[in-house]
Amino acid sequence: MCWDISLHTDIEIIKNTFPQLRNERRQLDYNYDYLENVQAITFPKYPILYKDKDSSQLALTEMEWGVLPTYIDDPKLQADRRRNMINVRSERILEDKKSYWYRLRKQRCLIPVSGTFEHRAVKGWKKKVPYFIGEAGRELFYLPGLYQWHETVDEDGVVERVGSFGMLTRAANEVMANIHNDGPNKHRMPLFLPEDLERQWIEDIQEDDMPPIFRFEMPNEKLKHYPVYTLRGYPNRPDGKHRYEQFDWEGLPPLGSDTAQTSLF
């Protein structure tokens, strides 16, 4: 399960890819120190691209990471369930027509990122080692997601429309299986896509167009990856560098060397 993403590239680059973009948050001053490692556990706000249903115009706005299960009233149960809705298993969107994800299948969005993070278990090590993963040759790319709107009422009785989203995942390729090699959701990765499929995801596609997108597996050589310093707790790096920059862990074995941890079967 992917719970960490990074946006350390100037978000204005989005306009080069989508010049028709409408920015619904023009007044927002993006804090790139915060965005260089966004952790989903607190359901943070994050900029996403979606197509407005009324105008059919592509827009940039902020939504909360983690689809809110509006069908649950109890706040604690709602939050517990929401943690399972941070990611969306792409294989299941069309599989069960009674599912929540099937209901949201037409509410598609793109999540702009400079890269993602994933944790690797190393045999004999107490703590997992985080890795940064990006698409080779791309400063900024887009992960597919699903979103929804819901209404909240503040203490003054003001109604506000709030959006929430989930990130699509798929079975991991070889590189990602060796990194994400532990835990209940091991051997999963974000649904990394090439540019043409990113654009297709945000267009008015039909159900028959979705399975080829879900089945796309990013080739190993198209992903750049390297270990970074500890992320949990947001500790300061001893070398003073950014969270997304490479960190050399002494004695770290190369990927794939620990077959007990990395076996796909």
N, C-alpha and C positions, 0 to 999 in steps of 0.2 A: 504494500500500500504506500502510495506517495503522499507524504505529509509535509514536505519541504520543497519550496520553489524559490527561485531567485529572479529578480528584475533589477539588474544593475546597468542596463543599457538605456540610453535616453529614449523615453517613451515616444518622443516625437518621430522616431524612425517609423512608427506605425503608419504615419501619413504617407510615407514613401510607398508602402505596400497597398494602402487603402486611401487614396487621395480624397475619396468622397466621404470620408468618415466625419460624423457629427460628434463633437465632444460635449457630453452632458456634464462634464466636470471641469469647465474652463478655469474656474477659480482655484482649483486644487493645485497645491504646490507639492509635488511628489517627494517624499522623503526616501531617497535612495539608500541611506544608511539602514533604514528599516526594511526596505524592499529587497535588500541583497540576501536576506534569509527570512522568508515568511513561513511560519509554522502553522499548520491547519488546526491544531488542537484547540485554539481559542476562537475559531470561526472568524478569522480576520477579514476586514474589507480589502478588496483587491480589484484593480482595473480589469475589466473584461470587454470584449466586443460582442455585440449581439445585433440582430436585425429587428428593428422595431416593427411590430405587427401592423400598426396603423399606417405608417408612412413607407414601410418596406425599405427604410434607410438604415445603413449600417451605423451603429452608434457605439461610443466608448463611454462606459459608466463604471461605477463601483458597485460590487455585490459582495456578499459575505460568502466565504469559502466553506461549503458544507450545506447541502440542500436541507432546508428546514422541513421536518415532517409535520406539516400543518394538521394532519389527521390525529395527532396526539396532543391532548390538552395538558397533561401533567408536565410541568417544566423540567423536572429531573429526568423523567422517562424520555421526554422530547430530546434533551441534550444527549442522553446516552445513545438513542437511536441515530441522532444526527451524526455522531462520530463514525457511523457506518455508511454515511451518505456523503462523505468527503470525496470519495472516489466512486466511480461508476464502472462496473464490469461491462465492457462494450458488448461482450457476447450475449448478455442477458437482456439488452434493451428491447429486442424484438422477440425474444424467446417466449416470454410470458406476457400475453396481452392483457392480463389483469394486474400487472405490476405497476408500481409508481413510475418506474423509468419509461415504460411504454407510454404512459400518459404524457410524459415530458419529451417524447422523441422529436417533436417538431420545434421545441424550444432549445435550439442549438446555439452555442456560443464558442468563441475562441479565447483562450487564456494566453496573453502575451508573456513570454518568459525569456530570460537569458539562459536559463538552465534549470535543472532540478537537482535535488540531493537524494541519495539513498544510502542506507547503512549496511555494511558488510560484517558478518560474524567471522571471526578468525579463530581457528582452533587454538585453545590455550590462552586466549586473551579474555579478560573480564568484560571489557567494553567493546562495542562495535565501532568500526571505523567508518566515518561518513565519506561519501564520494560526491563530487560534482559531476553532473552529466549534462552535456549540451549537444547540439547538432553541429557537426563539423562544417566550418565555413559560413556559419550564420550567427551574427551578433544577437539577433532577436528572432524567435520563431513562435509558433502558436500551437498550443495543445487543445484538442477538441473537448467540449464539455456540454452539459445540459444545465439549464437554469429555470428558475421560476420566480414569480413575484408574489408577495403576500403583503397584507396591510397590518401595521402596528398602530397602537394608540398611546401617546405619551401621557404624562401626568396632567397636562393641560387639556387633554381631550383632542389633541391635534392628530389627525390620521396621516400616516406616512407610508409610502409604498417602498418596500425593501425587497431587494433581489438577493437570491442565494444560488450558488452553482456547485456542481460536482465535476471532477476531472475524469475523463475516460481513461481506462487502463486495458491492457491485454496481457496475454502470456508473454513472458520475457524472452528476448533473444539470448544468444549464448553469453554475451558480455554482461547483460543485465542480470541474468540468472546467477552469474558468479559474484555479482555485487549484492543483489537482493537475495541472499541465500539462506535466510533464516526467518522464523516467525510464522504466524498463521496465514499470512498472505505472501509468503516467499514465492520467488519466481514469477513476479508480476512486474510490469513497468508501465509508465504512461504511454498512451497511444501516440508515439512520435510519428509525424506525417511529413511527407514532402510538400512543397509549396502548392502544387496543383490540388492535392487532396485537402489541404487546409482550406483553400478557397471553396472547394466543392462542399465541404461540411457546412459552411455558413450560407450557402445558397439554398434555393427552394427545391431540395431534392426529395425524392419519394423513398418509400421503404425499401424498394428493390435496389436503390443506389447505395444503401448503407452497408450491407455486408462486405462488399469489396474494400470499403474504408476500414471496417473493423478488422479485416483479415490482414491488412498491410503490416508487415514486419520490417522495421527499420534495420538495414544491414549493419552488422557490427562495425564496419569501417566508417560508417556515416556518423557514429557517435564518438565524441571526445569525452574522456573520463579520467579522473585523477582523484587521489585522496585529499581531503581538506581537514582542517582542525575541528575539534569537538564543537557541535552545534547546540546541543541541549543545554539550557540554562543561559545561553548567549554569553559564554565566557570570552574575555579578551584573549586574543591570540598572543603568545609570547613573542612572536616576530613582528607584531603590529600590522600585519597585512589584512586584507579583506577576507571575509568568510568564504568567498568563492574561489580564492586563490589556492594553489597547490600547497600542501603541507607534507613534509617528508617524515613519515613515522618510522622510527628506527626498528629494524627487524621485520617490517611488514612483508610477508611473502607475496609473490606475484599472483595476480588473479588466475584462478584455475588450478593452483598448486595444491589446494586443500580439497581433495576430491570428496572427503567425508562431508564437508560442508556444502559443496557446490553441485553435487550430483543432481541431475534433473529427474532422476527416476528413483 
